[in-house]
Amino acid sequence: MKEIDKIRIKQWNQDNPYIQMKNLENVQPGYRVHTVNDDHHLYELPLETQNIILRCLNYYVCDKPFYLLVDYLSVRFPTTNALEVIRKVLGMKADYFILYDYGYYGYKEHYAYGEIKVMASDEEHMGVFLELKGAGSRNMEYVLQAQNRDWYSFLNRCLDCGGLIRRFDLAVNDMCGLLDIPVLSEKYRNGGAECRCKNYENVQGGKLSGKKRNLADTLYIGSKTGTKYFCLYEKQKEQATKKKHTDIINRFEIRLRGTKAVQAVEELLLTHNPHGLVFYLITDFVDFPDYPLWEIFISHDNLPFEMNPVPVNMERTLQWLERQVMPSIVMIEEIDRLTGSNYMKMIDEATHLSEKQEMIVEQMSTDIAEVIESEGVFYE
């Protein structure tokens, strides 16, 4: 990025259209911003105006300010044959799925490949239930990538096989920090928003102790029990509280259930226009009039619909080991070293992998090309 000394931007309640800035790579809210009047006299802008200008600058210099992901999908199929759903809908070999003798949402059992979960029941009215949460959607994208498919072809296949969409969530990732969640929350709370539903909730998450209180704001717009509501939150801050890094600064999640989910999927498959669908869903439900950052957001004319494929992994297990188990292992190893005991050797000799653990090893060590079915299964 080149250094820019003066940038002409639209001013709100300001007479002069110039802002002096340098080293825009380091621009972030909190920097001091000045304007220059006709006499070249510097004066400092109000903090709220500074914040708006800096977020605008980050937006305009960002190559890809926003992109779209599927964040959740659940589908119910009118059959009790879960293995057929795995084969014909997912296009995967059931032998690589782990069968657990318990289910969720009243289902008797479930099959799992990483975070891809298929619930099974003997009762016809319950059918087979496919659930892809955030991590499950990423695992599914890894499968789709190997099959040379995308979400359009997968959703079409779900409908072709009689699937009923139960829930469909879309996530707009804000990579430039244009959305100011605390300000949006304040405006909503003080009546500065127009919304079809008056329900909202503003929460903060993070560490309350210590000198650095880096709390992440979350704004829920709409009723969580309704067929449509939004969740806006500071993703980067939220991940930082978990000691994780992400380039996603904010996230705007559109959560749809029942008829709203069905309509959204049908519209997406009919038009192949995710940008139009997303901003219709947003602007038809909520608006923040006279707020420049919101106007820029809803006027944005490009929203790539992407996949972020992730193979089956041990992330959750590794996190558990790091936080809960490793301190005890290190302690035992130190005791062995100091006392000459052999606790670790005894533990190692007595430990054997269960059948399910052996399946997890197989899932992670088998090439995805071996896991997927041949293309012909989609024409049966």
N, C-alpha and C positions, 0 to 999 in steps of 0.2 A: 504494500500500500504506500502511495506517495504522500509526502507531507503536504498539507493544505493550509494555507495561511488564512484565506477567507472563503467562506462558503455562503452562497446566496440561498436562503431558504425562506419559506413563507413565515411571516412573523404574526404572532397573535398579540394584539394590543401593543405592538411596538412600532415605532416610526421608521427605524432603520433596518434594512434587510441584510446587514452583514454581521457575521460573527467571527471573531478572531479565534482560531484554534490551531494547535500544532500537535504532531504525533498522534494522529487519530487512532493508531493501533491500540493506544492505552486509554481511550476514552471510556469512561464509565460514570454512572450517576455519582455525584459527589464532587466532581471536578468543578473548578470555578470557571464560569463562562462570562465573557464580557461582550458587549456590542460597541460599535464605534459610530458616533453620530456624525453629522456633516462637518463638525469642527474637529473631528478625530479625538473627541474626548471619551475616555473609557469610563463606563459605569457598570456596576455589577447588576445582573438580573436577579429577580426573586428566585428562591430555590425551586419552587414549583415549575417555573418557566425553564430554569436550567435543566431540570430533570426531563421535561418534555423534549427540549432541544437535543440533549445528549442521546436520548433513546431514538429520536428521529435520525440522528447522524449514524448511529450504529445500524439502524435499519437500512439506510441508503447505501452504506458501504459494504453491507453483507451480501455475498453472492447468492445465498439461498436462505432467506429469512425464515421461511416456514416450509415444513413438509408434513405429509399425512401418513399415518400408520393405522392399521387395524389393531385395536387394543383388547378386544374381547369379542368372542363369538360363541353362541350356544345354539344348537339345532336339535330338534327332536324328530326322530324318524319313526314311521308307523310300522315297526317290526320289532320282534324280540330277538332277532339274530344279530348280535353285536359283531360277530366275526365277518358277516357279509358287509356291514357298514365299513369296517376297517379295510376290507379288501376292495369294495366297489366305489366307495366314496373317497376314502383317504388314499386309496391306491397303494396300500402297504401290506406287507406280509404279517399276518397275525402272530406268527411264531416269535416275532421280536417284541411283542407286547407282554407286559407282566400282568398277570391276573391277580387282583387283590380281592379277598373275600368280604369286602365291605364297599359300600358306595356312598354317594352323597344325594341329598334332596329326596330321600326315600328309596333310592335304588339299592338293589340287593348286592351288587358287586361292580367292579370297574376294571377296565383294561387301561394300561398306561404305557406310553412310549415317551420318556422324558416327561414333559408337562402336557402332552396331548392325552386327554382323558376321555374314555368312552364308557358311559354308564350302561349297565344292563339290568333288565328285570324280566321276570316271567309273566308279568301282567301286561296284557296288550295295550291297555289305555295309557300306560307309561312309556311304552316303546323303548327305543335306544336313544340315549342322550349324549351328544358330543359337546364337550366344553373345552374352549381354548381361552385361557386367561392371557395376560400379557406375555409371560414366558412361553406359554403354550402356542401362542400365535407366532412367536419367533421360531420355535421348533417346527411348526407347520410350514413356515416359509422356507425353512431349510429343505424340507421334503418337496415342496412345490418347485423350488429351484432345481432340484435334481430331476424332477419330472418335466421340466420345461413348461410349467404351468404358472399361473398367477392367481390372484384373488378372484378375478372375474370368472375364470374357468372353474375354480373350486366352488364358488358360490352357486354358479350355474349347475354344477354336478349335484350339489346338495339339494337344490330344488327339483332337478330331474329325477332324483331318487325319492321324492315325496317328502323331503325335509321341511319342517316348519321352523322358521327363524324365531327364536325365543328372545334373544338379546343380541345387540350389535353395537359395539362402541368404537368410535373413531377418535384418534388423538392427533390434534394439531400441535406439532412441536415448534416452539418459538426459539429460534437459534440466535436471535439478535437482542432479545430482551425488550422488545417493543411493548409487550403487555406488562403493565404495572399492576400486579395483583393487589397490593395493599391499597392503592388509589382506587381501583375498581371496587374493592370491598367497601371503602369509605363512601364512595359515591352511591353505591347500592343502599347502604345503611341510611344515608341521609336523603334518600329520595331523588338522587341524581340519575336514576335509571328508569327505563320504561320496559316492563316485562309482563308477559301473559300470566305469569305465576308470581305471586308476592312472596312465596317461601324462599328463604335463603339461609345460609349458615356460613359464618366466617370463623375459621379455627387457625391456630398456630401450632406448629410442631417443631420440636428441637430440644436442645438442652437448656434448662433454666438455671443450672448451676455454673459457676466459673465466671471468669472475666469476659469471655467471648460468648455472647448470647445470639447466635445466628439462627433466629427462628424463621421457619418457612411458612408463609401465608397460604391458606387454601380457601377458596370461595366456592360454595355450592349455590347454584342458581336453579330454582325449581324444587319440587318435592322429590325426595329420594324414593318415595313409594310410587311415584307416577311413571308414566310411560316414556317421559323425556325429561332429562335434567342435565345440567352442565357441572363439570368440576374443573376449576381453574386453580393451578397451584404452581409454586416456585420449585420446579423440579431440581435445579442445580443445588439449591439450598437444602432441599429434602434429602438428596443423595449424600450431601456433605455431612449431614448429621449421622449417616450410616458409614462414614469414612469411605465413601465411594465417589468417583468422579464421573461426570457426564457433561457433554457439550451442550445439552439441551437446557436452556435457561428457565423457560416456563413451558407449561403444557396446558392446553385447552382440550378437555375431554368431553365428547358428546356421547351421552349414555342413553341408549334407546331400548325399550322393551315392548313386547307384544306387537300390536298393530303398527306402532311407529317403527320398530325394527324391521318388520316385513316390508313396509312401504319404502324405507330407506334402501334396503337391499335391492328391491325391484327397480327403484329409480336409478340406482347406480348401474345395474346391469343393462337397463334400457338405454341410458344416455352415455355411459362411460365418461361421465363428467363429474369427478369427485369434487372439484373446486366449486361448481355450481351447487351441488348438493349440500356441501358443508356450510357454505355461507348463506344459503337459503335457510337451513336448519337454525343457524345462529340468529340471523337478522329477523326471522319470523317470530322469534321467541324473546329476544332481549335487545335493547339498544341503550347506549350511553350518549345522548345528544350533547352537542357542544363540547365534546372531549376530543381533542385533535388526535391523540394516539389511537383511540378506538376508530375514528374515521379512517385513518391510514390502514388499520388492520382489516376492516371489512371491505375496503376498496382494493386490497391487494389482489392482483390479477393472475397469480400463478401459485398453484399448490400441488407439487409433485406427490403422486400416490406411490409410495415406495414400500419395499420389503427390506427387512433387516434380519436376514436368516441367521439363526444360531443353532448349532448342533446340540444334541443331548450333552449335558455337562453335569458336573458335580458341585456347582457353585454353592447351593444351599448347604450341602453336606460339608463342604470345605469351610464355610462360614461357621457352622456349628462346631467343627473340629477346632478351629482357631480360637473361638471364644470359650467353649465349654470343656474341651478334652485336652488340647495341647498343654495348657498350664499343668494339668495333673501328670501328663506323660513326662514333661520336663522335670517335674518334681521327683517322680519315681526314678528316672534315669540318674538324677543327682544323688538320690539315696543309694542306688546301686553302686555308683562310683565311689561314694564316701564310705560305705559300710561293707562293700563286697557282696551284697545281696544280689539275687538274680530275679527280681520281680518281673522285669520286662521280658525275660526269656520265658518265664512260666506263663505269662499272659499270652505271648506269641504262640507258644506250643498248644495252648488250650483254645485258641481262637480259630474258628472255621467259618467259611463263607456259607450263608444260607442260600437256598435255591434262588430266591429273589435277588440277592446280592450278586450272584453269578450271572443272572440275567442282565443286571445293570452293567456289569463288566462287558458282557456281550454287546449290549446296545451301544456302548461308547467305543468299542474297539472294532465294530463291523462297519465297513464302508457303506454309506447311504445307498449306493447303487445296488447293494445286495438286499437292502431292506424294502425297496419299492417294488411294486408289481410291474409287469410289462404294460405298455401303453394300451394294449388291446382290452384290458379290463374295463376301461371307460366306455367301451362300445357294446358291452354286454347288456 
